[in-house]
Amino acid sequence: MIVVTRLNGSRFAVNPDLVERVQASPDTTLVLVGGTTYIVRESLDEVIDLIAAYRARVISSAYAGPVEHPAHGSQSAPVVALPRPALGLVDNDGAR
């Protein structure tokens, strides 16, 4: 989630995977996939940076290994991203 600020100063979190577009005219407006819109104080560039940082954290945590859950004292299994085979490396019979 990314945290943004409404014009009245209240802060809220938005799932950046649901942001369809961000526009500035002159206020910055987030338009979600379902059509919901939010006008926020952050600039268009700041929202883009927040979304990029969120995605970088997600990818980084996938490579970091198990995550410690302090409240439960347990670990979750690591998320492993497997590389896709490069195009053109697999023959018609499936051999590489």
BAFI-3210 file (N, C-alpha, C; in Angstrom, 3 decimals, decimal comma, padded with zeros to 6 digits):
// residues 96
n [1|2|3|4|5|6|7|8|9|10|11|12|13|14|15|16|17|18|19|20|21|22|23|24|25|26|27|28|29|30|31|32|33|34|35|36|37|38|39|40|41|42|43|44|45|46|47|48|49|50|51|52|53|54|55|56|57|58|59|60|61|62|63|64|65|66|67|68|69|70|71|72|73|74|75|76|77|78|79|80|81|82|83|84|85|86|87|88|89|90|91|92|93|94|95|96]
n.u [000,846|000,390|000,789|-001,109|-002,200|-005,215|-006,824|-007,825|-006,054|-006,148|-004,815|-004,475|-004,382|-003,624|-004,025|-001,539|-001,628|-004,127|-004,307|-005,152|-004,577|-002,758|-003,337|-002,625|-004,157|-005,101|-004,730|-003,595|-004,885|-005,907|-006,920|-008,694|-008,909|-011,613|-012,926|-013,121|-012,150|-009,570|-008,543|-005,445|-002,813|-000,153|002,277|002,161|004,603|005,546|003,653|004,122|006,746|006,221|004,738|006,636|008,601|007,148|006,738|009,386|010,038|008,403|009,507|012,108|011,633|010,865|013,219|014,535|014,172|012,858|010,354|010,358|007,908|007,209|005,100|004,113|006,256|007,133|008,120|007,453|007,157|009,637|009,100|009,592|010,906|010,867|012,986|011,898|012,025|014,262|013,203|013,264|015,147|014,252|013,849|011,700|011,039|011,122|013,596|016,565]
n.v [-001,180|002,291|005,424|008,288|011,767|013,428|016,472|017,741|017,084|014,592|011,319|008,375|004,946|003,386|000,747|000,254|-001,376|-001,149|001,300|002,970|005,235|008,336|011,689|015,162|018,147|021,059|019,803|016,721|013,691|010,468|007,733|004,870|001,376|000,532|002,904|004,699|007,836|009,837|012,865|014,169|015,559|015,111|015,443|014,574|013,391|012,625|010,675|008,756|008,072|006,967|004,685|003,310|002,837|001,194|-001,077|-001,828|-002,567|-004,816|-006,591|-006,747|-007,933|-010,433|-011,664|-011,670|-013,726|-015,724|-014,124|-012,590|-012,726|-010,748|-010,641|-013,185|-014,819|-016,504|-017,735|-016,970|-018,817|-018,307|-016,205|-017,119|-016,034|-017,281|-017,451|-016,718|-018,803|-017,811|-016,394|-018,364|-020,245|-022,802|-025,787|-027,216|-029,787|-029,482|-029,630|-028,060]
n.w [000,000|-000,620|000,988|000,912|000,829|001,445|000,274|002,518|004,468|005,707|005,895|003,881|002,761|-000,327|-002,606|-004,811|-007,027|-008,012|-009,162|-011,968|-013,481|-013,057|-012,781|-013,353|-012,936|-012,095|-009,662|-008,225|-009,274|-008,467|-010,289|-009,969|-010,933|-010,809|-011,260|-009,185|-007,851|-006,409|-005,040|-004,328|-002,227|-002,903|-005,533|-009,047|-009,793|-007,243|-006,507|-008,459|-007,740|-005,186|-005,885|-007,445|-005,483|-003,744|-005,377|-005,762|-003,131|-002,854|-004,750|-003,733|-001,227|-002,030|-002,687|-000,323|001,483|004,245|006,258|009,366|011,830|014,303|016,204|016,255|016,431|014,470|011,219|007,798|004,765|002,240|-000,605|-003,841|-006,809|-009,960|-012,790|-016,106|-019,007|-021,570|-024,651|-027,583|-026,768|-026,394|-028,084|-030,655|-029,773|-027,090|-025,907|-024,656]
ca.u [000,000|001,066|000,038|-001,255|-002,902|-006,323|-006,663|-008,163|-004,960|-006,242|-003,987|-005,078|-003,554|-004,205|-003,335|-001,055|-001,960|-005,443|-004,240|-005,163|-003,823|-002,572|-003,328|-002,456|-004,837|-003,754|-004,613|-003,260|-006,032|-005,691|-008,086|-008,524|-009,452|-013,071|-013,471|-013,037|-011,115|-009,133|-007,691|-004,440|-001,852|001,124|002,389|002,164|005,913|005,634|002,837|004,865|007,861|005,667|004,372|007,892|009,229|006,336|007,035|010,769|009,994|007,798|010,501|013,204|011,240|010,793|014,564|015,130|014,027|011,742|010,051|010,082|006,682|007,489|003,943|003,844|007,506|007,293|008,563|006,692|008,006|010,064|008,506|010,695|010,591|011,625|013,179|011,224|012,995|014,426|012,585|014,140|016,088|013,655|013,584|010,335|010,789|011,203|014,981|017,255]
ca.v [000,000|003,583|006,366|009,596|012,743|014,167|017,915|018,182|016,696|013,215|010,376|007,058|004,033|002,921|-000,370|000,796|-002,267|-000,767|002,631|002,894|006,386|009,483|012,877|016,429|019,172|021,101|018,882|015,348|012,792|009,039|007,056|003,438|000,493|000,516|004,217|005,570|008,851|010,522|014,030|014,101|016,670|014,745|015,739|013,417|012,740|011,982|009,455|007,785|007,596|006,096|003,413|002,638|002,366|000,064|-002,242|-002,236|-003,280|-006,127|-007,421|-006,946|-008,891|-011,760|-012,215|-011,540|-014,951|-015,757|-012,891|-012,808|-012,111|-010,559|-010,912|-014,619|-015,545|-017,531|-017,259|-017,446|-019,375|-017,255|-016,146|-017,291|-015,682|-018,128|-016,783|-017,316|-019,178|-016,803|-016,771|-018,934|-021,211|-024,125|-026,356|-027,689|-030,996|-029,147|-029,674|-026,771]
ca.w [000,000|-000,549|001,811|000,281|001,666|000,832|000,363|003,877|005,356|006,196|005,145|003,654|001,973|-001,586|-003,241|-006,078|-008,133|-008,512|-009,773|-013,431|-013,971|-012,182|-013,629|-012,651|-013,729|-011,540|-008,524|-008,591|-009,127|-008,673|-010,841|-009,761|-011,957|-010,729|-011,558|-008,016|-007,977|-005,201|-005,234|-003,271|-002,135|-003,520|-006,962|-009,941|-009,662|-005,926|-006,534|-009,270|-006,900|-004,137|-006,516|-007,814|-004,242|-003,272|-006,214|-005,462|-001,844|-003,088|-005,432|-002,789|-000,186|-002,641|-002,696|001,016|002,261|005,199|006,974|010,788|012,324|015,730|017,055|016,303|016,650|013,441|009,920|006,659|003,718|001,315|-001,925|-004,779|-008,190|-010,868|-014,077|-017,251|-020,037|-022,610|-025,915|-028,573|-026,221|-026,314|-029,400|-030,857|-028,992|-025,679|-025,423|-024,700]
c.u [000,891|000,171|000,079|-002,136|-004,011|-006,072|-006,971|-007,109|-005,039|-005,451|-004,714|-004,165|-004,331|-003,370|-002,851|-001,327|-003,328|-005,457|-004,134|-004,374|-003,744|-002,522|-003,213|-003,098|-005,612|-003,603|-004,314|-004,446|-005,586|-006,986|-007,830|-009,224|-010,981|-013,722|-013,456|-011,910|-010,828|-008,278|-006,749|-003,497|-000,546|001,100|002,348|003,485|006,070|004,835|003,549|006,030|007,376|005,337|005,630|008,581|008,476|006,691|008,447|010,822|009,424|008,814|011,657|012,854|011,126|012,151|015,204|015,029|012,874|011,590|009,706|008,815|006,817|006,307|003,715|005,103|007,755|007,782|007,629|007,668|008,411|009,287|009,663|010,209|011,477|011,780|012,407|012,280|013,061|013,790|013,628|015,123|015,539|013,343|012,135|010,019|010,910|012,605|015,597|018,582]
c.v [001,242|004,523|007,725|010,485|013,428|015,662|018,443|017,769|015,286|012,290|009,051|006,242|003,528|001,748|000,105|-000,111|-001,927|000,615|002,458|004,041|007,457|010,690|014,127|017,522|020,169|020,180|017,480|014,448|011,368|008,457|005,567|002,649|000,509|001,863|005,183|006,571|009,475|011,707|014,089|015,301|016,377|015,091|014,434|012,659|012,032|010,688|008,376|007,217|006,662|004,716|002,624|002,074|001,170|-001,198|-002,744|-003,004|-004,681|-007,064|-007,740|-007,993|-010,303|-012,444|-012,245|-012,813|-014,857|-014,428|-013,238|-012,046|-011,950|-010,913|-012,407|-015,442|-016,633|-016,887|-017,770|-018,002|-018,254|-017,332|-016,199|-016,946|-016,515|-017,417|-017,497|-017,732|-018,084|-017,303|-017,338|-019,953|-022,615|-024,600|-026,848|-028,925|-030,747|-029,168|-028,292|-026,923]
c.w [000,000|000,249|001,125|001,163|000,876|000,988|001,762|004,909|005,893|005,273|004,988|002,757|000,763|-002,087|-004,611|-007,278|-008,735|-009,157|-011,281|-014,035|-012,898|-013,103|-012,776|-013,495|-012,865|-010,337|-009,032|-008,281|-009,410|-009,204|-010,722|-010,856|-011,962|-010,997|-010,384|-008,228|-006,621|-005,608|-004,044|-003,344|-002,860|-005,015|-007,764|-009,805|-008,320|-005,897|-007,341|-008,467|-005,796|-004,702|-006,892|-006,577|-003,675|-004,066|-005,978|-004,147|-002,026|-003,732|-004,486|-001,738|-000,740|-002,632|-001,317|001,848|003,237|005,933|008,409|011,167|013,831|016,637|017,234|016,566|015,622|012,154|008,848|005,636|002,770|000,010|-002,902|-006,170|-009,100|-012,203|-015,169|-018,265|-021,105|-023,902|-026,868|-028,060|-026,151|-027,727|-029,480|-030,031|-027,500|-025,121|-025,526|-025,377]
res [m|i|v|v|t|r|l|n|g|s|r|f|a|v|n|p|d|l|v|e|r|v|q|a|s|p|d|t|t|l|v|l|v|g|g|t|t|y|i|v|r|e|s|l|d|e|v|i|d|l|i|a|a|y|r|a|r|v|i|s|s|a|y|a|g|p|v|e|h|p|a|h|g|s|q|s|a|p|v|v|a|l|p|r|p|a|l|g|l|v|d|n|d|g|a|r]
***
